[in-house]
Structures are given as C-alpha cells and as structure tokens.
Amino acid sequence: MEYPLSQLRKYHKLSDEFISDLKTRIRNIEAPKNSTLLLKGDICRDMYLIEKGMLICYDFKPETGEKYCAWLLSEGDFVTSVDSFNNQIPSTQTIITHTKSLLWAITKQDQDELTENHREFAAIRLKLNEIYNGRGREMDTKGKWPKEQFYEWLIYKYPYIAKATKVAQAHLLGISRDKLYEILKNRSEKK
C-alpha cells in the first residue's frame, strides 16, 4: 500500500481520512505478461497504477480497423482508457500487460466517491489530467518530426520504451519493423 501512497503524495498532501478510505477501495493485481486488462468494445471499469512492469495500449484506425500502439506506460504511470472509463462507454482501445506487471486498481465508482469525499483526491485528479493531456499533445507534436529524431526523443524522454519489443516500438513510431531496424542500425553506427 505504500507505493500508491508515495505516488499520490507527489501531487498533494494526503489526509489520514483519505488514506483510510483509499485502503478500503484499492486492490493489488499481479498480472502475467500479455494479460488483457481491457478489450476493445468492453467498458473500462478500472484505473491502474503501475508499480512494476509495462502496459501497452492498442488503438484501431477507424478507416481500416488496423491495430496500432497508441502508448506504452511504465512504473509510476496511471493508466486507463480515458473516454471509456470517464463515460462508461465501450472502449475503442485494448490494454495489455507488455511485461509481467504489479498493478494497483481502483474502480470508476470508487474514484468518483473518493473525488467527492476528499478534496485532495480531486486536486490530484486535476493535476494528473494536466500531465497526461500535456504528454498527449507533446507526443502528437513530436510524432510529426522525422522518425529518427522522434525515436531519439522518445528514448531520451521515456527510457523504458527501449525495453519494449521492437514491434511495439515500431507501432508507437508509426513505422514498419524494417524501418525501425534501419534507425537502430544508423544509431549504432553513429556511436
């Protein structure tokens, strides 16, 4: 229980009442590699905090239905299918454990009740929304760079991405595996 508390304390001081309430609602999950946490078309009922491991989210192009990696998240990240979770509608995404993972989960109902009953949690949620919205805008902007430059930025900003499979890295960059191997080869030749 100390890990989720340490992560939340990064954003706001926590009252004893909040901590006590959270302890009755949060649950710990050990998930093997390739465990499906959310399937496209299902309603996202949980928000996860990653203590160990990496999660991958696949989205699908509306025109073709083609699957692509929308994001990879790792230790310390809060993860959910935002639209599905917030609005309790079918998800357009699939979320899978990319590695064996240790997660903390909370339901939508529990999150809403914690937000209503504890001002510090409402403030934390606002800060997390700002962070993840900013991250999304930054990824969209940087994703327009040449792919070699985008890859360098990704690895610098999010070093854990280097541990992801090459398929996931290529999907995240929006390129073929062959193009990724070419980038990696050029990168190693420069060193």
N, C-alpha and C positions, 0 to 999 in steps of 0.2 A: 504494500500500500504506500510505501514511502516514495516510490518512483512517480506515480501520478501526482502526489502532493508536491514533490520537488519541481515538476514541470509546471504545474499551475502557479506555484509561488514565483515563477519567473515573471508573471504578468500582474500579480496582485497579492497583497497580504491576505491570508486565509483565516477566517474566524474559527473558533472551536466548534461552533454550531454547524458551520458549513462542513467542516471535516467530518464531524459525526454523521451528518446527513449523507454525505458522499459515500462514506464507508458502507452504508446500508444499500447503496444503489449500484456501485461499480462492481464489475466482475472481471476476473483474470482468465485469459484464454491462452492455452498453448496450442499453436496451430502448426502442423507439419507443412513442409514446402508444398506448393501447388494446391493448398486448401482454398476452396471457393468461399469467400465471405459474402459476396453479393453477385447474383446472376442477373444479366440484362433481363428486364421485364419484371423482376421482383421489386418489392418496395424495401428500401433501405431502412432498417429498423434500429441500427446501431451506429454510434460514432466510436472510433477506435483511437487509442493512443498506443504508438509502437514503443515498447521498451527495448526489444531486441528484434532484429530481422528487417525485412524489406517487403513492402507491399507494392503491387503493380495494378494500375487501373487501365483497362482497355475500354476504349470508346469505339463507336462504329460510325463510319461515314454515312450520312442519310441517303446520299445518292446511290451508293453501291452496296452498302452494308458491310464493307470491308473493315476488318478489325485493325486498330492501331493503338499503340501505347500512348495514353494521354499523360500519364505521370508515373514516377517511381518515388516512393517516400520511405524514409528510414527512421531510425531511433529518434524519439522526441517529437515526431510529427503526429498531428491529429488527422485522422482520415475518415472520410465518409463520401458518399455520393450526394453532394450538397442539395441539389434540387429534389431528388427523391426523398432524402432524409427530412429536409425542411418542410416539404409539402405533402409528404406521404403519398407519392405517386410512383408508378412504375419507373424503374431506373433505365437510363439509356446506356449504363456502364456495367462492366463486370469488374469486381475487385478480387484479386487472388494474392495469396502469400507467395512472394517470389523466392523467399528463403524460409527456413523454419523460423517461426516468429513467436514472441511473447507479447501479448496484447492486453490492454485494459479496455473494456467496453462499457458503454452506457446507452440506454435506450432513449428514443426521442421523448417519450413521456417523462422519464426521469430527468433528462436535460431541461425540459420545459419547466418542470416543478422546481428544480434547483435554481433556474434563472429567475423564476417568480419569487422564490423564498429567500434568495441570497443575492444581495446587490453585487458582491464581489464576483460572483459567477457571471452575472450579466455583463460586468465590465470586462472580464476575461474573454467572454464570447465575442464582444465587440473588437477587442484587440486581435484575437485570432482571425476574425473575418478580415480585418485590415491587412494583416500579414499575408493571408492566403490570396486575397484579391490582388495585392501588390505583386506577389510571386507569379500569379497567372498573367498579369499584364507584362511583367518583365520577361517571362518565357515567350509570350506572343511576340514581343518586340525583338528579342534576341534570336528567336527562331527564324527571323527574316534575314539574318546575317548569312554569309557563305557558310556552308555546313562545317568546314574545317574550323572556322572561327567559333561557331556555335558550340561545337564539341569541346573545344578548349575552355570556353566559358563554363559549360556545364560541369566539366570535371573539376575546374577550379572552385566553382561556387558550391557544387554538391559532389564532393569526392566519392561518396558511396556509390554513385552511378557507375564508376569504373568497375565495381564488383558485380554489377548486373550482367546477365547474359548478353552476348553480342546481339542476339535477336531483339531483346528488349531495348538495348541502346540504339540500334538501327531504327526501330519503330519510333522511339522517342524523338530521334532526329528527323524522322520522315524520309529515310533513305533506305536503299537496299543493303543487305549484309555485305555485298561485294564493295559497295561504295564506302561502307564503314571500314572494311579491311584495308582499302586503299588509303583512307585517312589515317588509320593506325600505322600503316607501313610508312607513310610520309612523315608521320610524327616521330617514329622511332629513328628514322634516318636523320632527322634534324638534331637529335640529341647526341 
